[in-house]
Amino acid sequence: MDTPVKASAKCTDHCPPVSASAASSVTFKAKRVTAPPPPKSGIDHNVVALGTVRLAMTAKQTAYVVSSLHANAATVRTLVDNELRCTWPGGSKNMVMGQNIYAGTGKNPQWEDNWIVTRFLLHPGVATTATCTTYARVASLYKQTSSVQLAGGSLRFADTSVANAAKGKPLDYEMPYGDLPVDSTHRTVRQPSLPITTAPAGLHELSAFGDVDYQVCHRTGACNKSGSSTARFTLIVNQWNAAGTKLCHTSSSTSVTKTIPYWVHHAVVPLNTPHFAVSKAPGCAPVFNAYVRVDWLRGETGAVQGTAVGLPDRRGSSSTHRSAMSHLYIVPA
């Protein structure tokens, strides 16, 4: 995700860190941070600022910002969130993606050493300078304080000129607050989902991204803490006629199946269809929609996570904010 992302670029999980240059990109220095144990009530996160970038933007400009965080070597199981907060006078946009990192014992390497990527389209809608900062949010999942190694990463504007939809807004969607469960009785969820939207004429191809934060065991109901949840995640990209009533071109080529243990709790599932060719066939218009189809396959109930609420701005802060989680967007070319 740390390469310039036009529709011709392909990067579906994480890319090598970039070199710092001025204020539009920054690399994170490795550091070990402590994580507080669960409080009796509420949220207690150690919130650590890792790097900041800035971009002067016009009112019509949309940029693509990407934060990649590498975490490992936890002393005990520890929550690690990669939160990206962008602000400008009178506005902000926040997103947080993360999962629980297992203790660094070598017994479960895929859950002990992880890259967590948070990425979105930024469109303040006014002439301004946007300031974006990556924060690591960490918390111990045991009664004692833990620590985790933030081994590196980067924050950058991967593209500063992303084409908007015909109405001047980005081709993006973020799930609102609320988790959507999937299980043996409700096996499929189609979220996050970008509605049918008209794009500018003359596009050649699209790069579609759908990032899901998938939770194991919903907040209600029975749960086997020794179990896991298995689901298939498929990114669907569609092109329509001018009225948006007849499908003329589709792709479901991007699909992965994940089995996520209960103790991971929630995990990031990044999806990317990089070369969706825009059809010029009769009856096809530059009208698109896209969504992630999450199909529950077996195990414990799962859920697609919506916007997180009540996140303290800093550790011990009484001021809080919201941060989007599962989301979808399109970068046209």
Secondary structure, DSSP 8 states (H G I E B T S, - for coil): --S---TT---SS-------BTTTEEE---EEEEE----SSS---EEEEEEEEEEEE-TT--EEEEEEEEEE-BSS-EEEEEEEEEEETTEEEEEEEEEEE-BSSSSSHHHHSEEEEEEEEE--SSSEEEEEEEEEEEEESSSS-EEEEEEEEEEEEEES-----TTSS-SEEE--BS-EEESSSS-EEEEEEEEEEE--TT--EEEEEEEEEEEES-SSS---TT-EEEEEEEEEEEEE-TTS-SEEEEEEEEEEEEEEEGGG-EEEEEEEEEEEE---STT--SEEEEEEEEEEEEES-EEE--BEEEEESSTT-S-EEEEB-SEEEEEE-
